[in-house]
Every structure is written in structure tokens, then in C-alpha cells.
Amino acid sequence: MNNSPKIIISGGGTGGHIFPAVAIANALKRLVPSCDILFVGATGRMEMEKVPAAGYKIIGLNISGMQRGSIVKNLALPFKVIGSVNKAIQIIKEFKPDAVVGVGGYASGPLLYAASLKGIPYLIQEQNSYAGVTNKWLGKKASKICVAFDGMDQFFPADRILKTGNPVRKEVVDIQGKHFQGAELLKLDPLKKTIMVTGGSLGAGTLNKAIEKHLPDIIAQDVQVIWQTGKYYYQGIVERLGLDYHPNVRILEFLNKMDLAYAAADVIISRAGAGTIAELCLIRKPVILVPSPNVAEDHQTKNAMALVKNGAALLINDRSAEDTLVKAALELLNHKEQGEKLAENIGKMALPEADEIIAGEVLKLIK
């Protein structure tokens, strides 16, 4: 291997793709400080902002996904795909990468396809328990496929699969001894039971409706709630309830100190994105998952079921969550033994060194 390997990391679209991608880049830099890393994302998506903030260069492809229910918007898609593949070939010609990594998201497909045309080895990091159409197709020519769940040989060639887990941001899961610090930051009582609700950076309508509807039940039991509403919903909720609705209720648009919020919580309610699940396994707390129904191939339900069948999480489906979620969370808080068992079992599923293992596999691809 040369002393300054050149590596392209492609993908993005959501935090669930971007954060693992940056974690892999950081691990590559730790292993080989001289390596040259270029990101390729989708123009106008959040990676174009988040990746430079993490200290890496990124080039955008004009690519988007299928728009559900809009034939007109989808008419341009074939042209975008052809244009993106051509631009990806151009990027590869100019950058001359030794290896390429695809983490999923719109830009991943054209870039990995261009790499296959140019004979450049590539690795796929499949985050979910159910592989999407593009990754299944690209997996046929991948040198290595790093996965986070068992049973992925139904999608990929078994001899090229390596179970590594999903890379997580180390600072987010470092919660040891931070319970009191977390409660202090969030202006909560460290001795009261606390539920944390997170629907990701944009938010989850169902989770927000469930909490808002049942706030009186939470307050009646003198339970606290760390309520991360997400960007889309924050303004409306604050207008309806006021920012200081009740001393037990902390309404936040976004959690900048995720580690302290996790540390302060006794029970966590969350969507079931693969990256979030990887964090929750390392956090080792009782979890209730409400899979989003608005994702491709319903993969969040499949992610959640991988935990449920190991007794590592509870699952409430999106349809019934508005009425049953808060009741289930309050019952779990009061059922100490069940909570301890869930925390123990989710901890057994943790794969903590995913970023370094994947980075090592990328370096192995370079002759």
C-alpha cells in the first residue's frame, strides 16, 4: 500500500448515513494520518454542510431519489442518474482513488457504479437489516460488504460479508458517570424518573403527538421528559404549549449534547434508524422503538425486530403509538426488573469498534 492512499467516501442524505461516513473517515485518518479522503454527496442535501464542518472536502452530484406520488418529478430522474454517473466517472479520473466506500444514500449508487466501470475496488457499508435495491445490485461486484445485522446473506454474496456493526460518534455514547451532569444541564431533578424522546434531527410527528396528548399522564406520575421535537415540529409545539410548560417537561428542537441527554434518561423512546440503534446498544438503557412507516422497504421495522427477538427492546407500531406509547413507557419505568433485562440484552448486541474495523477493511482493499 502506498503511504498516502486516496479514498472516496460516497453517500449521505440523512444523519444516519453521514455520521457513520464521517466516523469511518476519522478512523482512516487515525490509522493512516497521510491518507487523502474525498467525500461525494448529493447537491442540496445535509452532507454538503455537515461534511465540510467535520473537516473534509465534498463534491456534490445532482441526484435525488424517487418522489412518491409525483410522476412529473420522476421524469427527470433517468437524466439525473446518467448525468451523475458521468460526473462520478470524471471525479474518479481526476482524484484517482485507490478504493471507494459507499454508505448508502443517493450519491452512493452512481459513484460505486462508476468505480466498478473503472475497476476500482469498493466496500459497501450496509447499515440496515434490510438492504435496498441499489445496494443489492452493487453488492454483486463489491469487494467487501460490512453489515450490522445477522442474516444479510439473503441480499449479498456470503463470502464477502463481514459483520462489523454500524460506526457511531464516540462522543455521543460516552455517558459513564454523567447522569447528574446531564440532569443539571437540562435543569432536571436527577432523582426523578426521566423519559427521553427523540425523533431525529427533523423530528417524528407520531412521537410528538403521543407526548403532547399524554403530557398530563406523565406529569401526574411526577415523571420528567426530555422531549426532542425536531426541526419541523418545534415552533408549533412551543406556540401551543409555551417553552416553560411545566418544570418536569424539557422541550428542545435539537440535542447538542446527546451524551448528557442519554445519561440523564431512564427510558428512551426512539425511531428505529440503524445508526440510532447502534448508539442505543452502546448506551445500554431500556428502549421503546417506534419504527417510521415512511422509509423504503419498511426497513425500520426490520431493524427493530432484530432487537425485539433478542429481548433487547420493546416495539410499538406507528399506528397505535399515539394512544399506547406513553402508557407503555410509564409502565416500563415502574417495572424495574423488565428495564434491567432490556438494558442487559441490548448491551449484548453492541459492536463498539465498527469504525476502526471498517477502516481496516478499506485499507486491505488497496494493493
N, C-alpha and C positions, 0 to 999 in steps of 0.2 A: 504494500500500500504506500502511495506517495505521502509526503509529510504534510501536505496541505490539501486533503481531499475536498472535492467540491460536491455539495449535496443540495438538491432541490426538495423542499417540503411543500406539498400542494394540498389544498382543501380549505375548508372553513365554512362560513355561512352562519354558524351559531357558536356560542361559547363552548358547547360540547365538543366541537371539532377543533376550535382554535387553541384552547388551553392545553389539551394533550399535545398538539403540534408544537407549541412553544416549549412545553416540558421536554419533548424529545430533542428539540434544538439545543436547549440548555444542557441536557445530558451529553449530547455530542460535543459541545464546547468544553465540558468538564473532562471528557475522555481524550479529545484531541483539540486543544485550545487553538491550533492554527487552522482548523477546518473552515471552509468558506461556505456559508449557508445562505441560500436564496429561497424566499417563500413565493408561491404563486397562488393567488386567491381570485375571488370573483369581484369585479368592479362594483362599488357601491355597497358591498357587504361589510360586516363589522370587522373582518380581518384586516381591511385596508387601514383601519385606525389602531386596532389592538396590537398587530404585529410590529409596526414601527415603534409603538410605545414600549414594546419588550426589547427593542434594540436591534431589530432585524430588517433587512431590505425586502420589499414585496413588490411584485408586478401583478397587475390585475388583468383577468380575461373577461371579455364581455359575454358572460354566460349566466343563465338562470335555469331554474327547474320548470317542470310542467306546472302551468297555472290551472288549478282545479276549476272547472266550470267556466272557462273562458277560451273558446275556440280561437278568437281573434288574436289574443296574446300568444297563443301557442303556434300561430302560423310562422312567426319569426324564428322559432326555436331551431329548426334544421340549419338555418343560415348562421345563427349564433354558434351552434356546435361546430360547423365547418370552419368558421372564422376563428374560433377558439383553438381548434386543433392546429390550424395553420400558424397561429401566433405561438402556440406551445412548441411547435417544431422549431420556429425561429428562436425562441428563448433557449432551447436546448443547444441549437447550433452555436449561439453566441456565448452561453455560460459554460458549455462543455462539462456537464455534471458527471461524476463517477458513479453516482447512484441517485435514485429518486424515491421519495416516500410519499404515499397517498394516505391521508387521514379521513377521507370522506368529505362530502360537500361538493358543490357544483364544479369547482375548478379541478378537482381531483381526476375526473374522468378523462377530459381532453389531454391533460398533462401526462397521465400514465399511459394513455394510448399512444401519444407522441413518443414517449420513452420506449415503448415496445417496438414501434416502427424503426427507431434509431438503434435498437439493440442494447439499450442501457438497462442494467438490472434495476428492478424496483421492488419495494416492500409495501404491502398494504397493512395499515393498522385498522382492523375492523373493530369498532367499539361496541356494537350491539350484539345481542344474542341471535339476531335475525339479519342476515346480510341482504342489502339492497341489490337491485337488478344490476347496476353498474359494477359494483364490487364483485359480484358473482362472475360476471363476464370477464372483468380484468384479472380476476384471480387465476384464470387458466394459464396466464403467462407470467404470473408473479413469481419471483424467486423465493419469497417468504411471505407468509400471512400471519401476522401477530393478532391473536384474539383474546377476549376477556372471559368467554363463557365456554362451557363444555358442549360437545355435540355439533361443532362447526364443520365437521367433515361432510355434513349434508349439503354444504354450499361450496366447499373448497377442496382441492386435492389434499388428502390426509397427510401425505409425506412432506407437505410444505407448511403445515400449520404448527405454530408454537403458541402455547397458552402463556401469555405474559401478564395479562390484566391491562387495565387502562391507566395511562400516566395521569397523575394528579398533581396539583400545585401543592408542593410540600408545606408551604406556609399556611395553607387553609386547613390542613388536617393535624397541625401541631397544637393539640388542645390540652396536653398534660398540665395539670396544676393551674389552669386558667379560669376555673369556674367563678371565683369571686371577682376576678378582674373583668370577666365578661359581664357579670351582673352589674358591676359598678359602671362600666362604660354605657350600658343600656338603661341605667337608672332603674334597676330592678332589685327586688329583695332576694338575696342569694339563698335564703332559707325557704322560700315559697316554691312550689312545683311550677315548672315552666314548659309550655309547648312552643316549639319553633315551627313556623310555616313558611316554606319557600317555594315559589313557582318559577324560579329562574329570573334572569335579568329583565325579561319583558313582562313576566307575571303569568298567572294562571287564573282565568275567570272563575272556574268552578271552585277552586280553593278559596278565593276571595269571597265568593257568595256564601259559601259554607260558614266561614268565620264570621262574616258580618251578621248573618242570620242568627247565629248562636252565641254571639258575644255575651248576652245576659246569662246563659248557662255557664259559660267559662267564669264570669265574674262571681256568680252565685256560689261556685265552689272555691272561691278565692285562689284561682289558678291564674298565672301570668301567661301572656302570649307575646312572642316576638313575631310580628307579622310583616313579612317582606312582601309587599303588594306587587312589585314590578312596575316598570315604566308606564305601561298602558293604563293602569288602574289607579295609581297613587292619587292623582289630582281629584278624581271623582269621589274616592273614599274619604279623603281629608275634607272635601267640601260637605259631604253628608254627615260625617261624624265629628269633625274637628280634630286637630292634631293631639290635643290632650283629652281624649275621650274618657279615659279612666286611668288611674295610676298603675293598674295591672296590665294595661294594653300599650304596647310599643309599636306604632305604625311607621314603617320605613319603606321608602321606594327601593332602596338597594342596600345590601350589607357590605360595606367596605372591609370590615374586619370579620370575615366569615368564621375564622377560627374562634373568636371570642363569643360569637353567637352560638356556634355549635357547643362550646364549652359551658355556656350558661343554661342550655336546654336539657330537659329530662326526657322528652319525647319529641321526635322530629316528623313533621308531615311534609311530603315532597312529591313532585312528579318523579318519573322513573327513567330519566335520561341516563345513558350509560356512564357518563362522566360523574354525575351526581352519585350514582350507585357506588362507583369506585371510591368516592370520598366517604360515603356513609359506612362502607365496610371497614375503613380505617378509623372512623370516629367511634365505632362500637357503642352505639346507643340504640334504644328501641325506636323503630321506624314504621310509619304507615305510608305506603306508597299509593298514589292515585295516578295511574298511567294516563297520559294525554291521549285522547282518541284522534287527535288531529295530526298524526305523524304517519309516514309511509309504512305500509305493511303492518300497522299496529305494533311496531317493534317495542314500544314501551311496556305493553302488557307482557310480552315475551321476556323482556328484561326483568320485570317484577316477579314473574312466575319462577324464574331461576332462583330467586331468593326465597319465595314463599314455600317452594317444595323442600327447601332445606331448613324450614322453621326459622328463617332469618329476618322475616319482615311480615307485616300484615298488608293485605291489599283491599282497597275499597274502590269499586269501579266508578268512573266519572259520572255515570247516570244517577247513581244513588248517593253520591258524596254530599250533595247539598243538605240532605236530611240526616245522613248517618255518620258522617266523618267526625264531627266534634264529639258526639256521644262515644264513639269508639276510642278517641284519643283520651277522653276523661276516664273511661273505664280502664284503659291501659295504664294511665298514671296511678290509678288506685290499686292496680294488680301487680305488686312488686315482683313476685316470682316470675310471672309471664314476661315482664320487662327485662329482667335479668337474663332469662333464657334467650330471648330475641337478641339481646346485645351480645351474648356469648356466641350465638350461632352466626350472626352477621360478621363478627370479628374473624371467625374461622375462614370466611370467604375472601378476606383481604389479600391482595397481592401488591406489596408495598414498593417493590423496586422496578416497576414496569418501565419507567423512562430509561433507566440505565441498560436494562436488558434489551429493549428495542434498539437503542442507540448502538449497542454492541453488535446486534444483528445487521444493522445498516452498514457498519464498518466492515463486517465479514464479507459483504457483497462486493466490496471494492478489491479488485485484483491487485 
